[in-house]
Amino acid sequence: MTADPRTPGRTLLPVASARQTWTTLAARFRERPGLSAAAATVLVVAAAGGLVAPWVLGRLVDDVIADAPASRVAGRVAVIAAAAVLTGLLTALGAALASRLGETVLARLRERVLDRALHLPSATLERAGTGDLLARVGDDVAVVTNVIAVSGPAFVGALLSVVLTVFGLVALDWRLGLAGLVAAPAYALALRWYLRRSAPHYARERIATGERTQAMAGALRGAATVRAYRTEDAHVAAIAERSGVARDLSLEIFNLHTRFGLRINRSEFLGLAAVLVAGFFLVRDDLVTVGAATTAALYFHRLFNPIGLLLMESDSVLQAGASLARLVGVAELPDTAPPAASGPPTASGPAARPAGPHGAAALDVTVRRHHYDDGPLVLADVELRLAPGERVALVGASGAGKSTLAGIAAGIIAPTDGSVRLDGVPLTGTGEATTRRDVALVSQEVHVFAGALAEDLRLAAPDATDAELLDALDRVGATTWLRTLPDGLATAVGEGGHRLTAAQAQQVALARLVLTAPAVAVLDEATAEAGSAGARDLDRAALAATRGRTTLIVAHRLSQAVGADRIVVLDHGRIVEQGTHDELLAADGRYGHLWRSWRVPV
């Protein structure tokens, strides 16, 4: 991870090294050997075809000087025309194949980035900020896509043209080739001057873009709060300031780009002048023909566009390289959660297997130690066993590690050193004995997807009938507000639709839990957003949704822990007490202190 100098305490997602970036990219190309070979072959042949016209034109000059017959001259002209047409067709085909290959590779890389992002621990995303991730999957992907679709094929074609043309120039006459190399140091110095100044600018520009996205996303996400506290001007100013940084960096890069162009023109002049002067003396001494000198000058002149394109497009390639490094940095993050089995649970699938009373299962969680990245220790020496059908409440002060332990128990977070077992089988496989579909997590932050309410519920059970959806909603106490919806289950909810309250959204999440029918349910402060008015109703809904299942509850209110079969008290990442509510009150330990501080009547 990379520290953000502009925001203390914020840690950006990692950026891959140049070696790691190109190694990953090469591996992606090797996954498509047929398409890669076809694109490379066509591009090489197209670049070689571009050498035909200058060579034939040189022979044509010698023929004219020697007063060759018209038929030979006409033949030379026909070859030049045919070579031009064929080279154009091959260039177009090569560009199409290269674009298709690049787009395919980028698509797979983008999928990998999104997969890794969805599996990142929530704490990691919170430290990085949503702007960093959004900039990578948005702006960075757009930069790389533009290079692959527009600049990439032209850049590869130009590179091949330069290599083959230089080879042809040397093969024509080594002295003429040596004269052309006079321009090489000038080109190299120009490129060195540009790279040393532009590469740091591009890296800073990508970070500045992420900062701008972060500022905009934060303001939009908290728009209601911003308006409530009348801080619109402050947020607009922050966005303007970060946009200004990105703009200034872009202007500095443009200035560098313009000065770079002047250095390229100077290098072209030196090279062509050297070839023409060398050709003059060699022709005067009868060491080469006029046609050979003409071909050499045309070959070098032919280098103007591809070399210029290579150097000028290094601007886009550098941007793409910086963006690729940011994408690969996320794509190559290690898995932080066990792989899930594909598809939803079905009546005959693993999730419906009988395990313990009422389809419940035993859950064993062992965490010898756990920390995020290189951060401090979050959990240590945790041994937690939930018997089939047992209801366990997890309590502790803020920062004690409750949510982390819940995430590990649900298989969302992989412990640094530890394991999770369901009925004795590690919660990492996709076999029939145990899958992650047997454990469901309902967190405090639930999302209502845009679309019909029925479609939102069927995310948990695609084949569920309307009657089953209604039964699940009734079980969690949502029938009352369901009747007020204009179209019932067909009512559009979420963004752009009917707005559900926080409590109603939690009931939808609990209804999904009922439809999923997991063996183990983990509720991470799932009723915290209800507020005092709806707390009792949501607690009853959570109890109904998890009845008969092994359940781990992260208790936001200690009243949720009173009715649990067992209460586990966490303090600074360690289990310090276990027992029933009455037993722990009698012990007058950490739980007793929390209870008295909370001042809840029994």
Secondary structure as UniProt FT lines:
FT   STRAND          2..3
FT   TURN            5..6
FT   TURN            8..9
FT   STRAND          11..12
FT   HELIX           18..30
FT   HELIX           33..49
FT   TURN            50..51
FT   HELIX           52..65
FT   TURN            66..67
FT   HELIX           70..118
FT   HELIX           122..128
FT   HELIX           130..135
FT   HELIX           136..140
FT   HELIX           141..146
FT   HELIX           147..151
FT   HELIX           152..172
FT   HELIX           174..180
FT   TURN            181..182
FT   HELIX           183..221
FT   HELIX           223..228
FT   TURN            229..230
FT   HELIX           232..284
FT   TURN            285..286
FT   HELIX           290..331
FT   TURN            347..348
FT   HELIX           350..352
FT   HELIX           357..359
FT   STRAND          363..371
FT   TURN            373..374
FT   STRAND          377..386
FT   TURN            388..389
FT   STRAND          391..395
FT   TURN            398..399
FT   HELIX           402..409
FT   TURN            410..411
FT   STRAND          417..422
FT   TURN            423..424
FT   STRAND          425..426
FT   TURN            427..428
FT   HELIX           436..438
FT   STRAND          439..443
FT   STRAND          451..452
FT   HELIX           453..457
FT   TURN            458..460
FT   TURN            462..463
FT   HELIX           466..475
FT   TURN            476..477
FT   HELIX           479..483
FT   TURN            486..487
FT   HELIX           488..490
FT   STRAND          492..493
FT   TURN            495..496
FT   HELIX           502..516
FT   STRAND          520..524
FT   TURN            526..527
FT   HELIX           528..530
FT   HELIX           531..546
FT   TURN            547..548
FT   STRAND          550..554
FT   HELIX           559..562
FT   STRAND          566..571
FT   TURN            572..573
FT   STRAND          574..579
FT   HELIX           581..587
FT   HELIX           590..598
//
